[in-house]
Amino acid sequence: MYRFATILLIISLLFGIIPPWRALADIKVLEPQVDYTFGGQIIFRVNIQSDTPLKKIQVFFRSEGDTSTIGETATINSQGEAVYVYDLTHQPLLAFSKIDYWFTVTPQTGVAFTSPVYSFFYEDNRFNWQVLQENSLRVHWYEGNISFGRSVLDSAQRGLQRIQSLISSTTLGEIDIYVYANAFEMQSASRLGGVNWIAGHADPELGVMMASLPSGPDQLMETQRQVPHELMHIIMYRSVGQGYQNLPVWLKEGLASAVELNPNPDYQRIVIAAIEKGTWIPMASLCQSFPSDASNAFLAYAESALFTRYLHGQSGTSGLQALVKNYANGLDCERGTEAVLGSSLSQLEKQWKQEAFSENNTLDALVKLIPWLILLASVLVVPIILSLVGIRQKRRDPVKRGISTKGV
């Protein structure tokens, strides 16, 4: 073996061939750096040391959980650094995700050298985030004092207690909550970070959620509504894994609404109004998605919240957990309820509407009839009273006439 290696080395020296291990040993990747502007650009920098002339330096990177890898060729600047600038406006990377990156250096002769994999966290660096952590929950905010951050963390902890009373989760894992001071800034983060949402957003796979909580009298109420709601999506995903994608949307959002510390008081009213006007959305239509327009989307959330609450009352916590498990395993949306409650989705919906809203409908009908009842009373009762008065008057008149005759 030693003789073979010696002969190979002599041949290599005679013919000017650089063995592959020599090429690898001559290349070093030093001081990799990343600078970025959120939603703008990422600058990759690295120093390359090599005893052989280089043909090409490439940088490769991808977001956590993404199967698509981006690879581009770097250029050498005046300082001798290999630099590549990636335009995030052209193809955004997923916000609040870990970005893995590495370099491949190809010499003029020999085999290419691939560096170790490095990483950085792609956070919205337009703001100076304050951070407060307790156990596995971590709150990030940039406007407001420590008391505000504490109120968000408290709402998350209380919401977590409600969540764990409804669904079983083997492990919680770390969860990051990013709080924006207004909807515009949160929406811009969603747009620049490659996601689109309106009021709140949770990425269950990353364990990250965003919420817009403007200062004002409603801030605490919105905190107690949004934070547990989005938190439920993350815990639900971690409970069932990839089966989360099989859950009906009405069940996902219904469960998330069920753990809100401040449930929306308008849900009952909006559902009753939809039943009366005939604008009710069948639950089967809410299996795959919610309507895109705001008014119908709000109705979809209301129906989902109240219907899920009804199912919880019918089957209890164990029933809801079984329902989630059945759907996660791929059962059909219409038939998925049969295994737990013995009725199809349409049958349960009909039963729910009859039990929950028939009394309200009767009361509303009576309220609407009140003006007509008053009018009917005025038409019937007044003549009756006048007739009774007339009869009584006639009875008294003869007596009066009799008394006057005797007086004569």
TIFI-601892 format. One line per 5 residues: number of its first residue (from 1); their letters; for each residue x, y, z of N, C-alpha, C. Coordinates in steps of 0.1 Angstrom, whole numbers, plus 5000, padded with zeros to 4 digits. Example, Ala and Ser with C-alpha at 12.3 -4.5 7.8 and 13.67 -1.06 7.14 Angstrom:
1 = as = 5132:4943:5078:5123:4955:5078:5132:4967:5078 | 5128:4978:5071:5137:4989:5071:5129:5000:5079
This chain:
1 = myrfa = 5008:4988:5000:5000:5000:5000:5009:5013:5000 | 5019:5012:5008:5028:5024:5009:5035:5026:4996 | 5040:5014:4990:5047:5015:4977:5037:5020:4966 | 5024:5016:4966:5015:5021:4956:5013:5037:4957 | 5012:5041:4970:5010:5056:4972:5023:5063:4967
6 = tilli = 5034:5058:4970:5047:5064:4965:5048:5065:4950 | 5044:5054:4944:5045:5054:4929:5035:5064:4923 | 5023:5065:4929:5012:5074:4924:5017:5088:4926 | 5024:5091:4937:5028:5105:4940:5039:5109:4930 | 5048:5099:4926:5059:5102:4917:5053:5105:4903
11 = isllf = 5043:5096:4899:5037:5098:4886:5030:5112:4885 | 5024:5116:4896:5016:5128:4897:5026:5140:4895 | 5038:5139:4902:5048:5150:4901:5054:5151:4887 | 5056:5139:4881:5062:5139:4867:5052:5145:4857 | 5040:5142:4858:5030:5146:4848:5023:5159:4852
16 = giipp = 5026:5165:4864:5020:5177:4868:5005:5176:4872 | 5002:5164:4876:4988:5161:4881:4987:5164:4896 | 4977:5171:4900:4975:5174:4914:4964:5164:4919 | 4968:5156:4928:4958:5146:4933:4946:5153:4939 | 4934:5147:4939:4922:5153:4945:4923:5158:4959
21 = wrala = 4930:5150:4968:4931:5154:4982:4940:5166:4983 | 4950:5167:4974:4958:5179:4974:4950:5192:4971 | 4941:5191:4961:4933:5202:4957:4924:5206:4968 | 4918:5196:4976:4909:5199:4987:4917:5206:4998 | 4929:5201:5000:4937:5207:5011:4942:5221:5008
26 = dikvl = 4943:5225:4996:4948:5238:4992:4937:5249:4993 | 4924:5245:4994:4913:5255:4994:4907:5256:5008 | 4906:5269:5013:4900:5271:5026:4890:5282:5024 | 4878:5280:5031:4867:5290:5031:4868:5297:5044 | 4870:5310:5044:4873:5317:5057:4863:5329:5058
31 = epqvd = 4859:5331:5070:4850:5343:5074:4838:5345:5066 | 4829:5334:5065:4817:5337:5058:4808:5347:5065 | 4802:5356:5058:4794:5366:5064:4781:5368:5056 | 4771:5372:5063:4758:5376:5056:4753:5389:5062 | 4749:5398:5053:4742:5410:5057:4730:5411:5049
36 = ytfgg = 4719:5415:5055:4706:5416:5047:4698:5428:5052 | 4690:5432:5042:4679:5442:5045:4666:5435:5043 | 4657:5434:5053:4645:5426:5052:4637:5430:5040 | 4634:5421:5031:4626:5424:5019:4634:5431:5008 | 4647:5434:5011:4655:5441:5001:4665:5433:4994
41 = qiifr = 4676:5430:5001:4687:5422:4995:4695:5414:5006 | 4701:5404:5002:4711:5396:5010:4724:5397:5004 | 4734:5400:5011:4748:5400:5006:4756:5389:5013 | 4761:5380:5005:4769:5369:5010:4784:5373:5007 | 4792:5371:5017:4807:5374:5016:4815:5362:5021
46 = vniqs = 4826:5360:5015:4835:5349:5020:4849:5351:5015 | 4859:5348:5022:4873:5348:5018:4877:5334:5014 | 4883:5333:5003:4888:5320:4998:4903:5320:4997 | 4909:5310:5003:4924:5308:5002:4926:5296:4994 | 4934:5297:4984:4937:5286:4975:4951:5287:4969
51 = dtplk = 4958:5276:4969:4972:5276:4963:4971:5273:4948 | 4959:5270:4943:4957:5268:4928:4947:5278:4923 | 4948:5282:4910:4939:5291:4904:4924:5286:4905 | 4915:5295:4907:4901:5291:4908:4893:5294:4896 | 4884:5285:4893:4876:5286:4881:4862:5293:4884
56 = kiqvf = 4857:5289:4896:4843:5294:4899:4841:5293:4914 | 4834:5303:4920:4829:5303:4934:4814:5304:4933 | 4807:5295:4939:4792:5296:4940:4787:5296:4954 | 4776:5302:4956:4769:5302:4969:4755:5296:4967 | 4752:5287:4976:4739:5280:4976:4732:5283:4989
61 = frseg = 4718:5284:4988:4711:5287:5000:4696:5283:4998 | 4689:5280:5009:4675:5277:5009:4669:5279:5023 | 4656:5282:5023:4649:5284:5036:4646:5271:5043 | 4645:5271:5056:4642:5259:5064:4629:5253:5059 | 4630:5240:5057:4618:5233:5052:4615:5234:5037
66 = dtsti = 4623:5242:5030:4621:5244:5016:4630:5234:5008 | 4624:5227:4998:4632:5217:4990:4638:5224:4979 | 4635:5237:4976:4641:5244:4965:4654:5251:4969 | 4665:5248:4963:4678:5254:4966:4682:5265:4955 | 4686:5276:4959:4690:5287:4950:4706:5286:4949
71 = getat = 4711:5286:4937:4726:5286:4936:4730:5297:4926 | 4740:5305:4929:4744:5316:4920:4759:5317:4921 | 4765:5323:4911:4780:5325:4910:4784:5338:4917 | 4793:5338:4926:4798:5350:4932:4810:5356:4924 | 4812:5369:4927:4823:5376:4920:4833:5380:4931
76 = insqg = 4845:5383:4926:4856:5387:4935:4857:5403:4935 | 4856:5409:4947:4857:5423:4947:4871:5428:4949 | 4873:5441:4951:4886:5447:4952:4894:5443:4964 | 4886:5439:4975:4893:5434:4987:4896:5419:4986 | 4893:5413:4975:4896:5399:4973:4886:5390:4979
81 = eavyv = 4874:5395:4983:4863:5387:4988:4854:5382:4977 | 4849:5370:4979:4839:5365:4970:4825:5370:4975 | 4818:5377:4966:4806:5384:4970:4794:5380:4960 | 4782:5378:4966:4770:5376:4958:4759:5384:4965 | 4752:5392:4957:4740:5400:4962:4727:5394:4956
86 = ydlth = 4719:5389:4965:4706:5383:4961:4695:5393:4963 | 4687:5395:4953:4676:5405:4953:4663:5398:4959 | 4659:5402:4971:4647:5397:4977:4634:5402:4972 | 4635:5413:4965:4622:5418:4958:4618:5409:4947 | 4628:5403:4941:4625:5394:4929:4619:5381:4934
91 = qplla = 4625:5375:4944:4620:5362:4949:4622:5362:4965 | 4612:5365:4972:4613:5366:4987:4617:5353:4993 | 4624:5354:5004:4626:5342:5013:4616:5342:5024 | 4613:5331:5030:4603:5330:5040:4607:5337:5053 | 4599:5346:5057:4603:5354:5069:4603:5346:5081
96 = fskid = 4612:5349:5091:4613:5343:5104:4617:5328:5102 | 4625:5325:5092:4630:5311:5090:4645:5311:5090 | 4650:5299:5093:4665:5297:5093:4669:5295:5078 | 4679:5302:5074:4684:5301:5060:4697:5294:5061 | 4698:5282:5054:4711:5275:5053:4718:5279:5041
101 = ywftv = 4731:5281:5041:4739:5284:5030:4753:5278:5030 | 4759:5276:5019:4772:5270:5018:4778:5275:5004 | 4791:5272:5003:4799:5277:4991:4805:5264:4985 | 4806:5265:4972:4813:5255:4964:4824:5262:4956 | 4836:5258:4957:4848:5264:4951:4853:5254:4941
106 = tpqtg = 4853:5258:4928:4858:5249:4918:4872:5255:4913 | 4883:5247:4914:4896:5251:4909:4897:5249:4894 | 4907:5255:4889:4910:5252:4874:4913:5237:4872 | 4920:5231:4881:4923:5217:4880:4919:5210:4893 | 4915:5198:4893:4911:5191:4905:4896:5191:4907
111 = vafts = 4891:5186:4918:4877:5185:4921:4872:5197:4929 | 4859:5200:4928:4853:5211:4935:4853:5209:4951 | 4854:5220:4958:4854:5219:4973:4841:5225:4978 | 4834:5218:4986:4822:5223:4992:4824:5226:5007 | 4820:5238:5011:4822:5242:5025:4812:5236:5034
116 = pvysf = 4814:5237:5047:4804:5233:5056:4791:5241:5054 | 4780:5237:5060:4767:5244:5059:4767:5254:5070 | 4764:5267:5067:4763:5278:5077:4748:5282:5077 | 4744:5290:5086:4730:5294:5087:4729:5308:5093 | 4718:5314:5090:4714:5327:5097:4699:5327:5098
121 = fyedn = 4694:5335:5108:4679:5336:5110:4674:5349:5103 | 4665:5347:5093:4660:5358:5085:4648:5364:5092 | 4651:5374:5101:4642:5381:5109:4639:5395:5102 | 4627:5400:5106:4624:5414:5101:4633:5424:5109 | 4644:5428:5103:4653:5437:5109:4651:5451:5107
126 = rfnwq = 4639:5455:5103:4635:5469:5101:4632:5475:5115 | 4630:5466:5125:4627:5471:5139:4637:5466:5149 | 4638:5473:5160:4646:5469:5171:4637:5461:5181 | 4638:5448:5180:4628:5440:5188:4633:5439:5202 | 4623:5440:5211:4625:5436:5225:4620:5422:5227
131 = vlqen = 4626:5414:5236:4623:5400:5237:4620:5397:5251 | 4610:5389:5253:4606:5384:5267:4603:5369:5265 | 4609:5360:5273:4607:5346:5272:4603:5340:5285 | 4595:5330:5284:4591:5322:5296:4589:5308:5291 | 4597:5299:5296:4596:5285:5292:4598:5284:5276
136 = slrvh = 4589:5278:5269:4591:5277:5255:4585:5288:5247 | 4578:5298:5253:4572:5309:5246:4581:5321:5246 | 4583:5327:5234:4591:5339:5233:4584:5350:5226 | 4582:5362:5232:4575:5373:5226:4585:5383:5221 | 4583:5388:5209:4591:5399:5203:4582:5411:5200
141 = wyegn = 4585:5423:5204:4578:5435:5201:4587:5447:5201 | 4583:5457:5194:4592:5469:5192:4585:5482:5197 | 4572:5482:5200:4565:5494:5205:4558:5490:5217 | 4561:5498:5228:4554:5495:5241:4565:5491:5251 | 4561:5492:5264:4571:5489:5274:4570:5474:5278
146 = isfgr = 4577:5471:5289:4578:5457:5293:4565:5451:5298 | 4556:5460:5303:4543:5456:5307:4535:5451:5295 | 4536:5457:5284:4529:5452:5272:4534:5439:5268 | 4547:5437:5268:4553:5424:5264:4548:5413:5274 | 4547:5417:5287:4542:5408:5297:4528:5404:5295
151 = svlds = 4519:5413:5290:4505:5410:5288:4504:5401:5276 | 4512:5402:5266:4512:5393:5255:4516:5379:5259 | 4527:5378:5267:4531:5365:5272:4521:5359:5281 | 4514:5367:5290:4504:5361:5298:4492:5356:5290 | 4488:5363:5280:4477:5358:5271:4481:5345:5264
156 = aqrgl = 4494:5344:5260:4498:5332:5254:4498:5320:5264 | 4502:5323:5276:4502:5312:5286:4488:5307:5289 | 4479:5317:5291:4465:5313:5294:4459:5306:5282 | 4462:5311:5270:4457:5304:5258:4462:5290:5257 | 4475:5288:5261:4481:5275:5260:4474:5265:5270
161 = qriqs = 4470:5270:5281:4462:5262:5291:4449:5257:5285 | 4442:5266:5278:4430:5262:5271:4432:5252:5260 | 4443:5255:5252:4446:5246:5241:4449:5232:5246 | 4457:5231:5257:4460:5217:5262:4448:5210:5269 | 4438:5218:5272:4426:5212:5277:4417:5206:5266
166 = lisst = 4420:5210:5253:4412:5206:5242:4419:5195:5233 | 4432:5197:5231:4439:5187:5223:4451:5182:5230 | 4455:5170:5227:4467:5165:5233:4479:5167:5224 | 4490:5172:5231:4502:5175:5223:4514:5169:5231 | 4522:5160:5225:4532:5153:5232:4544:5163:5235
171 = tlgei = 4547:5172:5226:4557:5182:5229:4553:5196:5224 | 4557:5206:5232:4554:5219:5228:4564:5226:5219 | 4577:5225:5222:4587:5231:5214:4587:5246:5215 | 4597:5253:5210:4598:5267:5211:4588:5274:5201 | 4582:5285:5206:4573:5292:5197:4576:5307:5199
176 = diyvy = 4578:5314:5187:4581:5328:5187:4569:5336:5182 | 4565:5346:5190:4554:5355:5188:4559:5369:5184 | 4557:5373:5172:4561:5387:5167:4549:5396:5167 | 4550:5407:5175:4539:5416:5176:4542:5429:5169 | 4534:5432:5159:4535:5445:5152:4526:5455:5157
181 = anafe = 4530:5468:5156:4522:5479:5162:4510:5482:5154 | 4509:5478:5142:4497:5481:5134:4496:5471:5122 | 4484:5470:5116:4482:5460:5106:4490:5463:5093 | 4493:5476:5090:4500:5479:5078:4514:5473:5079 | 4521:5475:5090:4535:5470:5092:4535:5455:5092
186 = mqsas = 4525:5448:5098:4525:5434:5098:4522:5429:5084 | 4513:5435:5076:4510:5431:5063:4522:5433:5054 | 4530:5444:5056:4542:5446:5048:4552:5435:5051 | 4553:5430:5064:4562:5419:5067:4558:5406:5060 | 4545:5404:5060:4539:5392:5053:4543:5393:5038
191 = rlggv = 4541:5404:5032:4543:5406:5018:4558:5404:5015 | 4567:5411:5022:4581:5411:5020:4587:5397:5024 | 4580:5390:5033:4585:5377:5038:4579:5365:5030 | 4572:5368:5020:4567:5357:5011:4554:5350:5016 | 4546:5357:5025:4533:5352:5029:4523:5363:5028
196 = nwiag = 4510:5359:5027:4500:5369:5026:4489:5366:5036 | 4486:5376:5045:4476:5374:5055:4470:5388:5058 | 4460:5389:5066:4453:5402:5069:4454:5405:5084 | 4448:5397:5092:4447:5401:5106:4458:5394:5115 | 4462:5382:5112:4472:5375:5120:4477:5363:5112
201 = hadpe = 4488:5358:5115:4494:5347:5108:4502:5338:5117 | 4501:5325:5114:4509:5316:5121:4515:5306:5111 | 4527:5303:5112:4533:5293:5103:4536:5281:5112 | 4527:5271:5112:4529:5260:5121:4542:5252:5120 | 4547:5251:5108:4559:5244:5106:4571:5251:5112
206 = lgvmm = 4572:5264:5112:4583:5272:5117:4581:5274:5132 | 4569:5273:5137:4566:5277:5151:4567:5292:5153 | 4562:5299:5143:4563:5314:5144:4549:5319:5141 | 4545:5330:5149:4532:5336:5146:4534:5351:5146 | 4526:5358:5139:4526:5373:5139:4512:5378:5143
211 = aslps = 4512:5390:5149:4499:5396:5153:4501:5411:5152 | 4490:5418:5148:4490:5432:5149:4482:5437:5161 | 4488:5444:5170:4481:5448:5182:4484:5463:5184 | 4476:5472:5177:4477:5486:5179:4474:5490:5193 | 4481:5501:5198:4478:5506:5211:4464:5513:5211
216 = gpdql = 4457:5513:5222:4444:5518:5224:4436:5510:5233 | 4423:5514:5235:4414:5507:5245:4412:5492:5242 | 4413:5489:5229:4410:5475:5225:4422:5466:5224 | 4433:5471:5228:4446:5464:5226:4446:5451:5234 | 4442:5451:5247:4442:5439:5255:4432:5429:5250
221 = metqr = 4420:5434:5246:4410:5425:5240:4415:5418:5228 | 4422:5425:5219:4427:5419:5207:4439:5410:5210 | 4447:5413:5220:4457:5404:5224:4452:5391:5229 | 4442:5391:5237:4436:5379:5242:4428:5371:5232 | 4425:5377:5221:4418:5370:5210:4428:5365:5200
226 = qvphe = 4437:5373:5195:4446:5369:5184:4457:5359:5189 | 4463:5362:5200:4475:5354:5204:4471:5339:5207 | 4460:5336:5215:4456:5322:5216:4452:5316:5203 | 4445:5323:5195:4440:5318:5182:4451:5313:5173 | 4461:5321:5171:4472:5317:5163:4481:5307:5169
231 = lmhii = 4482:5307:5182:4489:5297:5190:4483:5283:5188 | 4470:5283:5187:4463:5270:5185:4467:5263:5172 | 4469:5271:5162:4473:5266:5149:4486:5259:5150 | 4496:5265:5157:4509:5259:5158:4508:5246:5166 | 4501:5246:5178:4500:5234:5186:4493:5223:5179
236 = myrsv = 4483:5227:5172:4475:5216:5165:4484:5210:5154 | 4492:5217:5147:4501:5212:5137:4511:5202:5144 | 4517:5207:5155:4526:5198:5162:4520:5186:5168 | 4507:5186:5170:4500:5175:5176:4498:5164:5165 | 4494:5168:5153:4491:5158:5142:4501:5157:5131
241 = gqgyq = 4511:5166:5131:4521:5166:5120:4515:5170:5107 | 4520:5163:5096:4515:5166:5083:4500:5164:5081 | 4494:5156:5089:4480:5154:5089:4472:5167:5091 | 4478:5177:5096:4472:5190:5098:4466:5195:5085 | 4473:5192:5074:4468:5197:5061:4455:5190:5057
246 = nlpvw = 4451:5179:5063:4439:5172:5060:4427:5177:5068 | 4429:5185:5078:4418:5190:5086:4410:5199:5079 | 4396:5198:5080:4388:5208:5074:4391:5222:5079 | 4390:5232:5071:4393:5246:5075:4384:5250:5086 | 4371:5246:5085:4361:5250:5096:4366:5245:5109
251 = lkegl = 4372:5233:5110:4376:5227:5122:4389:5234:5127 | 4398:5237:5118:4410:5244:5122:4407:5258:5129 | 4398:5265:5122:4395:5279:5127:4385:5278:5138 | 4376:5268:5138:4367:5266:5149:4374:5263:5162 | 4384:5255:5162:4392:5252:5174:4400:5264:5178
256 = asave = 4406:5271:5169:4414:5283:5172:4405:5293:5178 | 4393:5295:5174:4383:5305:5180:4379:5300:5194 | 4378:5287:5196:4373:5282:5208:4383:5285:5220 | 4396:5288:5217:4405:5290:5228:4408:5305:5230 | 4401:5313:5223:4403:5328:5225:4398:5332:5238
261 = lnpnp = 4406:5340:5245:4402:5345:5258:4391:5355:5258 | 4389:5361:5247:4379:5371:5244:4371:5368:5232 | 4362:5358:5232:4355:5354:5220:4348:5366:5214 | 4346:5366:5201:4339:5377:5194:4324:5376:5197 | 4319:5387:5203:4305:5387:5208:4295:5388:5196
266 = dyqri = 4300:5391:5184:4291:5393:5172:4289:5380:5165 | 4295:5370:5168:4294:5357:5161:4279:5352:5161 | 4273:5352:5173:4259:5347:5174:4250:5356:5166 | 4251:5369:5167:4243:5378:5160:4244:5376:5145 | 4256:5375:5140:4259:5374:5125:4253:5361:5120
271 = viaai = 4254:5350:5128:4249:5337:5123:4234:5337:5122 | 4227:5343:5133:4213:5344:5133:4208:5352:5121 | 4215:5363:5118:4211:5372:5107:4213:5364:5094 | 4223:5356:5092:4225:5348:5080:4214:5338:5078 | 4209:5332:5089:4199:5322:5088:4186:5329:5083
276 = ekgtw = 4183:5341:5089:4171:5348:5086:4171:5353:5071 | 4183:5358:5067:4184:5363:5053:4186:5353:5042 | 4189:5340:5047:4192:5330:5037:4206:5331:5031 | 4215:5337:5038:4229:5338:5033:4238:5329:5040 | 4232:5319:5047:4240:5309:5055:4249:5302:5045
281 = ipmas = 4262:5299:5050:4271:5292:5042:4272:5277:5047 | 4268:5267:5039:4268:5253:5043:4282:5250:5048 | 4283:5242:5059:4296:5238:5065:4304:5230:5055 | 4298:5222:5046:4305:5215:5036:4313:5224:5026 | 4308:5236:5025:4315:5246:5016:4328:5252:5023
286 = lcqsf = 4329:5249:5036:4340:5255:5044:4351:5244:5047 | 4350:5233:5040:4360:5222:5043:4374:5226:5037 | 4374:5231:5025:4387:5234:5019:4392:5248:5020 | 4383:5258:5021:4388:5272:5022:4376:5280:5027 | 4379:5292:5030:4370:5303:5034:4368:5312:5023
291 = psdas = 4356:5319:5022:4354:5329:5012:4365:5340:5012 | 4368:5346:5001:4378:5357:5000:4373:5370:5004 | 4360:5373:5002:4355:5386:5006:4353:5387:5021 | 4355:5399:5027:4355:5401:5041:4343:5397:5048 | 4331:5401:5043:4318:5398:5050:4316:5383:5051
296 = nafla = 4317:5376:5040:4315:5362:5040:4326:5354:5048 | 4338:5359:5048:4349:5353:5056:4345:5354:5071 | 4340:5366:5075:4337:5368:5089:4325:5358:5093 | 4316:5356:5084:4305:5347:5086:4310:5333:5087 | 4320:5329:5079:4326:5316:5079:4333:5314:5093
301 = yaesa = 4340:5324:5098:4346:5322:5111:4336:5321:5122 | 4325:5328:5121:4314:5328:5131:4308:5314:5131 | 4304:5309:5119:4298:5296:5118:4308:5285:5124 | 4320:5286:5120:4330:5275:5124:4331:5275:5139 | 4332:5287:5145:4334:5288:5159:4322:5283:5167
306 = lftry = 4310:5286:5163:4298:5282:5170:4295:5267:5167 | 4298:5262:5155:4296:5248:5152:4306:5239:5160 | 4318:5243:5161:4328:5236:5168:4325:5235:5183 | 4320:5247:5188:4315:5248:5202:4304:5238:5204 | 4295:5237:5194:4284:5228:5195:4289:5213:5196
311 = lhgqs = 4298:5210:5187:4303:5196:5187:4310:5193:5200 | 4317:5202:5206:4324:5200:5218:4313:5197:5229 | 4302:5204:5229:4291:5201:5238:4285:5188:5236 | 4285:5183:5224:4279:5170:5221:4288:5158:5224 | 4301:5160:5221:4310:5149:5223:4321:5150:5233
316 = gtsgl = 4322:5162:5239:4333:5165:5249:4347:5166:5243 | 4356:5168:5251:4370:5170:5247:4375:5157:5240 | 4372:5146:5245:4377:5133:5239:4371:5132:5225 | 4359:5136:5223:4353:5136:5210:4360:5145:5200 | 4363:5157:5204:4370:5166:5195:4384:5161:5192
321 = qalvk = 4391:5155:5201:4404:5149:5199:4403:5138:5189 | 4392:5130:5190:4390:5119:5181:4387:5124:5167 | 4379:5135:5166:4376:5141:5154:4388:5146:5146 | 4397:5153:5154:4409:5158:5148:4418:5146:5143 | 4419:5136:5150:4427:5124:5146:4421:5118:5134
326 = nyang = 4408:5116:5133:4402:5110:5121:4404:5118:5109 | 4402:5131:5110:4404:5140:5098:4419:5140:5094 | 4428:5140:5104:4442:5140:5101:4447:5128:5094 | 4440:5117:5097:4443:5104:5090:4437:5103:5076 | 4429:5114:5072:4425:5114:5058:4410:5111:5056
331 = ldcer = 4402:5111:5066:4388:5108:5064:4381:5120:5056 | 4371:5117:5048:4364:5127:5041:4357:5137:5050 | 4356:5149:5045:4351:5160:5053:4336:5157:5057 | 4328:5153:5048:4314:5150:5050:4312:5138:5059 | 4320:5128:5058:4318:5116:5065:4327:5115:5078
336 = gteav = 4336:5124:5079:4346:5123:5090:4339:5123:5104 | 4328:5130:5105:4321:5131:5118:4314:5118:5122 | 4311:5109:5112:4303:5097:5115:4310:5088:5125 | 4323:5087:5123:4330:5078:5132:4330:5082:5147 | 4328:5095:5149:4328:5100:5163:4314:5103:5168
341 = lgssl = 4306:5109:5160:4292:5113:5164:4281:5105:5158 | 4284:5097:5149:4274:5088:5143:4265:5095:5132 | 4269:5107:5128:4261:5115:5118:4270:5122:5109 | 4266:5124:5097:4274:5131:5087:4274:5145:5090 | 4283:5152:5083:4285:5167:5086:4272:5174:5083
346 = sqlek = 4265:5171:5072:4253:5178:5069:4242:5175:5079 | 4241:5163:5084:4231:5159:5094:4234:5167:5107 | 4246:5168:5111:4250:5175:5123:4247:5190:5122 | 4250:5195:5110:4247:5209:5108:4232:5212:5109 | 4224:5204:5103:4209:5206:5104:4205:5205:5119
351 = qwkqe = 4210:5195:5126:4206:5193:5140:4210:5205:5148 | 4222:5210:5146:4228:5222:5153:4219:5234:5151 | 4215:5236:5138:4207:5248:5135:4193:5247:5142 | 4188:5235:5142:4175:5234:5149:4175:5236:5164 | 4186:5230:5170:4187:5231:5185:4192:5244:5189
356 = afsen = 4201:5250:5182:4207:5263:5187:4199:5275:5183 | 4192:5275:5172:4186:5287:5167:4171:5287:5166 | 4164:5276:5168:4150:5276:5166:4143:5285:5177 | 4148:5284:5189:4143:5292:5200:4145:5307:5197 | 4157:5310:5192:4159:5324:5189:4150:5329:5178
361 = ntlda = 4148:5320:5168:4140:5324:5156:4126:5326:5161 | 4121:5318:5170:4107:5320:5175:4106:5333:5183 | 4116:5336:5191:4116:5348:5199:4116:5360:5189 | 4125:5359:5179:4126:5370:5170:4113:5372:5162 | 4106:5361:5159:4093:5362:5152:4083:5369:5160
366 = lvkli = 4083:5365:5173:4073:5372:5182:4076:5387:5184 | 4089:5390:5184:4093:5404:5186:4088:5412:5173 | 4090:5406:5162:4085:5412:5149:4070:5414:5149 | 4063:5404:5155:4048:5405:5155:4042:5415:5165 | 4050:5420:5174:4045:5429:5184:4037:5441:5178
371 = pwlil = 4042:5448:5168:4035:5459:5163:4021:5455:5157 | 4021:5443:5151:4009:5438:5145:3999:5434:5156 | 4004:5428:5167:3995:5425:5178:3989:5437:5184 | 3997:5448:5185:3992:5460:5191:3981:5466:5182 | 3983:5465:5169:3973:5470:5159:3960:5462:5160
376 = lasvl = 3962:5448:5161:3951:5440:5162:3943:5442:5174 | 3950:5445:5185:3943:5448:5198:3935:5460:5197 | 3941:5470:5190:3934:5483:5189:3921:5482:5181 | 3922:5473:5171:3910:5470:5162:3899:5463:5169 | 3903:5452:5177:3893:5444:5183:3889:5448:5197
381 = vvpii = 3899:5452:5205:3896:5455:5219:3888:5468:5221 | 3891:5478:5213:3884:5491:5215:3869:5490:5212 | 3865:5484:5201:3850:5482:5199:3844:5474:5210 | 3851:5464:5215:3845:5456:5226:3843:5464:5238 | 3853:5472:5241:3851:5481:5253:3840:5491:5251
386 = lslvg = 3839:5497:5239:3828:5506:5236:3814:5499:5237 | 3813:5487:5233:3801:5479:5234:3797:5477:5248 | 3807:5473:5256:3804:5470:5270:3800:5483:5277 | 3806:5494:5274:3802:5507:5280:3788:5510:5276 | 3784:5508:5263:3771:5511:5259:3760:5502:5266
391 = irqkr = 3763:5489:5267:3754:5480:5274:3752:5484:5288 | 3763:5488:5295:3762:5492:5309:3753:5505:5310 | 3755:5514:5300:3748:5527:5301:3733:5524:5299 | 3729:5515:5290:3715:5512:5288:3709:5506:5300 | 3716:5498:5308:3711:5492:5320:3708:5503:5331
396 = rdpvk = 3716:5513:5331:3715:5523:5341:3704:5533:5338 | 3701:5535:5325:3691:5545:5321:3677:5542:5326 | 3671:5530:5326:3658:5527:5331:3657:5530:5346 | 3667:5528:5353:3666:5531:5367:3665:5545:5370 | 3673:5553:5362:3672:5567:5363:3659:5572:5359
401 = rgist = 3653:5566:5349:3639:5571:5344:3629:5568:5355 | 3630:5556:5362:3621:5552:5372:3621:5561:5384 | 3632:5565:5388:3634:5574:5399:3628:5588:5396 | 3630:5593:5384:3624:5606:5381:3609:5606:5381 | 3603:5594:5377:3588:5593:5376:3582:5594:5390
406 = kgv = 3588:5587:5400:3583:5587:5413:3584:5601:5419 | 3593:5608:5416:3595:5622:5421:3584:5631:5416 | 3578:5628:5405:3567:5636:5400:3554:5633:5408
